[in-house]
Amino acid sequence: MEIIKTFDPTRIRALAVDLDGTVLLPDTTMSARMTRALSACIARGIQVIICTGRALEAVEKYRKPLGATGPMVYFNGAEVVDMPQGTVLSATLLEKDVVEYCVELSRTMGVYYQAYFPGTPDKPYGFFMAERNTEEAAMYFRHTGIQAVIGNISEALAAAPAGCIKSMFVSEPEIHDTLKQHLVNRFGNRIYVARTLRTFLEVMDGRVSKGAGLRLAMKQRGLCPQDVIAFGDEENDLPLFSESTYSVAPANAKEQVRKSADLVVASNAEDGVAAFLESAFQL
């Protein structure tokens, strides 16, 4: 590991960690080594702040074994939730007209699309809806363990009291630029569009980012940027880097992310973040 910028590990009070592509293996499991490293940090009094594009319900299988508690960042920052009690501290919704336009694009271009509706008293985790039960929906289920509700998104949206938490196109990456251009031309900075995995193009409210979510989580935890190291691999993780004193990217990260990080470690397949934690904190 070539250290570009040094830091004082005794000053660090929290880790802001992305999941997919960063602390999870390529098969989306968390290795025993990574689990031990993060748990050891928590035992030392170093807080673990999960900052992910995933929904809360798709994160619990990782959070619970770690014993990580406190405000966590979900849906790329669209929700900040205090765990394990599940108190929603912030929810920034995507407005209905944006979702309607995404539905139109999906139907016109034949691209799979899904929208996440916020929780209600009878469905506290919320739900996500797709209009077709396709291989993309099956792939998302395999990735997250969450099953899509199949139905008419426009009708569900009309019945919803507010907008959606976020929405997502799933397609080959070459289609993403076309989709993004349509959306930006129509809505400008009202929206935040980010590629989060190779085939995932997510659309959220323009006020949303992992950085904004982390700021709120840090405030709730009594932390400042000098207390936090951020770990990430995709473009949606870059806002985490700007909110933290030090940033780490695995070798599999996108080029822009590697260039922005203070340190590049071994890939997620090699448990690079776990190795860094073991070395930095003498675990």
Secondary structure per residue as TSV (DSSP state, phi and psi in degrees):
chain	resnum	aa	ss	phi	psi
A	1	M	-	360.0	126.2
A	2	E	-	-96.6	115.1
A	3	I	-	-84.8	118.4
A	4	I	S	-85.3	-37.0
A	5	K	S	-139.8	131.7
A	6	T	-	-88.9	161.6
A	7	F	-	-147.3	162.5
A	8	D	-	-98.4	107.3
A	9	P	G	-62.4	-23.0
A	10	T	G	-72.3	-14.6
A	11	R	G	-88.1	-15.8
A	12	I	-	-79.7	128.3
A	13	R	-	-114.3	-10.8
A	14	A	E	-156.6	152.7
A	15	L	E	-117.2	125.3
A	16	A	E	-98.6	108.2
A	17	V	E	-117.3	125.2
A	18	D	-	-73.9	155.8
A	19	L	I	-96.5	-79.3
A	20	D	I	-59.5	127.9
A	21	G	I	81.6	-4.5
A	22	T	I	-122.1	-68.1
A	23	V	I	-104.6	-5.9
A	24	L	S	-98.3	148.8
A	25	L	-	-70.1	166.6
A	26	P	T	-57.2	-24.2
A	27	D	T	-87.3	9.5
A	28	T	S	71.5	13.3
A	29	T	-	-91.2	160.5
A	30	M	-	-103.3	124.7
A	31	S	-	-67.4	160.6
A	32	A	H	-61.7	-35.5
A	33	R	H	-65.2	-44.5
A	34	M	H	-65.8	-41.7
A	35	T	H	-60.1	-44.0
A	36	R	H	-63.1	-43.2
A	37	A	H	-64.4	-46.8
A	38	L	H	-67.7	-39.7
A	39	S	H	-64.7	-37.4
A	40	A	H	-66.0	-37.8
A	41	C	H	-61.5	-44.9
A	42	I	H	-61.2	-41.2
A	43	A	H	-63.0	-28.0
A	44	R	T	-81.7	-3.1
A	45	G	T	93.1	9.6
A	46	I	-	-90.7	120.8
A	47	Q	E	-75.7	145.8
A	48	V	E	-110.8	117.2
A	49	I	E	-107.2	107.4
A	50	I	E	-74.6	127.3
A	51	C	B	-127.9	101.0
A	52	T	-	-137.9	159.4
A	53	G	S	-82.2	-11.3
A	54	R	S	-71.5	159.7
A	55	A	-	-75.9	156.6
A	56	L	G	-52.2	-45.9
A	57	E	G	-66.1	-24.8
A	58	A	G	-86.0	-1.2
A	59	V	T	-106.9	-20.3
A	60	E	H	-58.1	-33.1
A	61	K	H	-68.0	-16.8
A	62	Y	H	-97.2	-40.5
A	63	R	H	-68.0	-46.4
A	64	K	H	-58.7	-48.7
A	65	P	H	-61.6	-27.4
A	66	L	H	-76.9	-27.9
A	67	G	T	75.7	22.4
A	68	A	-	-73.1	134.2
A	69	T	-	-133.3	169.5
A	70	G	E	98.7	-176.5
A	71	P	E	-62.0	129.3
A	72	M	E	-122.0	155.2
A	73	V	E	-107.6	119.0
A	74	Y	E	-118.9	165.3
A	75	F	G	51.1	40.9
A	76	N	G	61.6	21.1
A	77	G	G	106.8	-5.4
A	78	A	T	-67.1	-25.3
A	79	E	E	-131.1	137.8
A	80	V	E	-120.9	123.0
A	81	V	E	-129.3	133.3
A	82	D	E	-82.7	118.2
A	83	M	E	-110.2	148.9
A	84	P	T	-92.8	-0.2
A	85	Q	T	-68.9	-19.8
A	86	G	T	81.5	20.5
A	87	T	E	-74.0	121.2
A	88	V	E	-78.6	117.2
A	89	L	E	-89.6	-27.6
A	90	S	E	-157.5	138.1
A	91	A	E	-141.9	117.2
A	92	T	-	-111.6	111.0
A	93	L	-	-94.5	147.2
A	94	L	B	-80.5	128.6
A	95	E	-	-69.1	154.2
A	96	K	H	-61.7	-35.9
A	97	D	H	-67.4	-30.2
A	98	V	H	-68.0	-44.9
A	99	V	H	-61.8	-42.6
A	100	E	H	-59.1	-42.0
A	101	Y	H	-66.7	-38.6
A	102	C	H	-62.1	-40.2
A	103	V	H	-61.0	-44.2
A	104	E	H	-60.4	-45.4
A	105	L	H	-59.8	-44.2
A	106	S	H	-59.3	-45.9
A	107	R	H	-68.7	-41.4
A	108	T	H	-68.5	-42.7
A	109	M	H	-92.1	-6.7
A	110	G	T	69.1	33.8
A	111	V	-	-105.6	137.4
A	112	Y	E	-65.3	138.5
A	113	Y	E	-145.3	143.2
A	114	Q	E	-140.4	148.5
A	115	A	E	-125.3	139.2
A	116	Y	E	-102.5	120.7
A	117	F	E	-97.4	140.3
A	118	P	-	-67.4	163.4
A	119	G	-	-68.1	156.4
A	120	T	-	-130.9	169.4
A	121	P	S	-54.8	-34.2
A	122	D	S	-88.6	-16.9
A	123	K	-	-133.7	76.2
A	124	P	T	-60.9	-29.0
A	125	Y	T	-82.4	-8.6
A	126	G	-	76.1	-169.2
A	127	F	E	-157.0	163.0
A	128	F	E	-123.5	148.7
A	129	M	E	-123.6	140.9
A	130	A	E	-128.7	158.2
A	131	E	S	-93.9	-12.9
A	132	R	S	-138.2	140.5
A	133	N	-	-89.6	84.7
A	134	T	-	-106.7	178.9
A	135	E	H	-60.7	-33.1
A	136	E	H	-61.8	-41.2
A	137	A	H	-64.7	-40.9
A	138	A	H	-65.0	-40.4
A	139	M	H	-63.0	-41.7
A	140	Y	H	-64.8	-37.3
A	141	F	H	-63.0	-42.9
A	142	R	H	-64.2	-34.1
A	143	H	H	-75.3	-37.9
A	144	T	H	-116.3	-22.1
A	145	G	S	81.8	7.5
A	146	I	-	-107.1	129.6
A	147	Q	-	-92.4	133.5
A	148	A	-	-72.0	143.2
A	149	V	E	-85.0	126.5
A	150	I	E	-95.1	125.5
A	151	G	S	-179.5	-170.9
A	152	N	-	-87.2	111.6
A	153	I	H	-64.9	-37.9
A	154	S	H	-60.9	-41.8
A	155	E	H	-67.5	-41.8
A	156	A	H	-64.1	-38.4
A	157	L	H	-65.5	-41.1
A	158	A	H	-63.5	-32.1
A	159	A	H	-84.9	-14.1
A	160	A	S	-77.3	143.1
A	161	P	S	-70.5	-24.4
A	162	A	S	-139.5	-164.6
A	163	G	-	-82.4	-154.2
A	164	C	B	-108.3	158.9
A	165	I	S	-69.6	-49.4
A	166	K	E	-160.6	171.3
A	167	S	E	-138.8	165.9
A	168	M	E	-150.8	133.1
A	169	F	E	-95.3	141.2
A	170	V	E	-121.1	114.1
A	171	S	-	-159.1	172.0
A	172	E	-	-63.6	144.4
A	173	P	H	-56.5	-30.0
A	174	E	H	-65.0	-18.6
A	175	I	H	-84.7	-20.1
A	176	H	H	-59.2	-42.9
A	177	D	H	-61.5	-40.3
A	178	T	H	-64.8	-45.9
A	179	L	H	-60.7	-46.0
A	180	K	H	-63.0	-40.3
A	181	Q	H	-64.1	-43.1
A	182	H	H	-57.0	-46.1
A	183	L	H	-68.7	-44.6
A	184	V	H	-66.7	-39.8
A	185	N	H	-59.8	-35.9
A	186	R	H	-82.9	-41.0
A	187	F	H	-119.0	-10.6
A	188	G	G	56.0	-133.2
A	189	N	G	-83.4	9.3
A	190	R	G	-69.3	-17.6
A	191	I	E	-125.4	159.8
A	192	Y	E	-123.1	119.1
A	193	V	E	-115.6	128.3
A	194	A	E	-145.3	137.9
A	195	R	E	-83.2	124.7
A	196	T	E	-109.8	-30.9
A	197	L	E	-133.7	175.9
A	198	R	T	-52.5	-41.0
A	199	T	T	-107.8	2.2
A	200	F	E	-100.4	123.3
A	201	L	E	-119.1	111.8
A	202	E	E	-101.2	143.3
A	203	V	E	-123.9	123.3
A	204	M	E	-135.8	172.9
A	205	D	E	-60.9	147.4
A	206	G	T	-63.1	-17.2
A	207	R	T	-85.1	-5.5
A	208	V	-	-89.6	138.8
A	209	S	-	-165.5	160.8
A	210	K	H	-62.2	-33.1
A	211	G	H	-63.3	-44.5
A	212	A	H	-63.8	-40.3
A	213	G	H	-64.6	-41.3
A	214	L	H	-65.0	-38.9
A	215	R	H	-56.4	-45.2
A	216	L	H	-66.6	-44.2
A	217	A	H	-60.8	-40.6
A	218	M	H	-64.5	-42.7
A	219	K	H	-60.6	-44.1
A	220	Q	H	-64.5	-29.7
A	221	R	H	-92.4	-4.1
A	222	G	T	73.9	33.8
A	223	L	-	-109.0	155.9
A	224	C	-	-122.0	165.9
A	225	P	G	-53.7	-34.3
A	226	Q	G	-65.8	-12.7
A	227	D	G	-90.8	-8.3
A	228	V	E	-123.8	138.4
A	229	I	E	-107.9	138.1
A	230	A	E	-111.6	145.0
A	231	F	E	-129.2	128.3
A	232	G	-	-165.5	165.7
A	233	D	-	-130.1	-15.5
A	234	E	S	-117.2	170.5
A	235	E	G	-61.0	-29.3
A	236	N	G	-72.9	-8.1
A	237	D	G	-90.8	-13.2
A	238	L	H	-57.6	-39.8
A	239	P	H	-60.9	-24.5
A	240	L	H	-65.8	-38.4
A	241	F	H	-62.5	-38.6
A	242	S	H	-73.6	-15.4
A	243	E	T	-97.1	0.6
A	244	S	S	-123.8	160.0
A	245	T	S	-76.4	-23.5
A	246	Y	E	-149.7	144.0
A	247	S	E	-132.2	142.0
A	248	V	E	-131.8	132.7
A	249	A	E	-124.0	141.7
A	250	P	E	-76.7	162.5
A	251	A	T	-63.0	-22.1
A	252	N	T	-82.8	-1.4
A	253	A	S	-65.4	158.7
A	254	K	-	-59.2	151.0
A	255	E	H	-55.7	-44.4
A	256	Q	H	-61.1	-36.3
A	257	V	H	-70.8	-42.3
A	258	R	H	-61.2	-40.8
A	259	K	H	-67.6	-29.9
A	260	S	H	-82.7	-21.7
A	261	A	S	-75.7	151.2
A	262	D	S	-74.5	-24.8
A	263	L	E	-148.9	137.1
A	264	V	E	-111.1	126.8
A	265	V	E	-112.5	-177.9
A	266	A	S	-60.7	162.7
A	267	S	-	-66.6	167.3
A	268	N	G	-62.4	-32.8
A	269	A	G	-63.7	-24.3
A	270	E	G	-102.6	10.5
A	271	D	T	56.9	44.8
A	272	G	H	-60.0	-38.3
A	273	V	H	-68.1	-39.8
A	274	A	H	-61.6	-43.1
A	275	A	H	-61.9	-40.4
A	276	F	H	-61.9	-46.4
A	277	L	H	-62.6	-43.1
A	278	E	H	-58.7	-42.8
A	279	S	H	-74.0	-47.9
A	280	A	H	-64.9	-38.5
A	281	F	T	-109.3	8.1
A	282	Q	T	51.8	52.2
A	283	L	-	-77.4	360.0
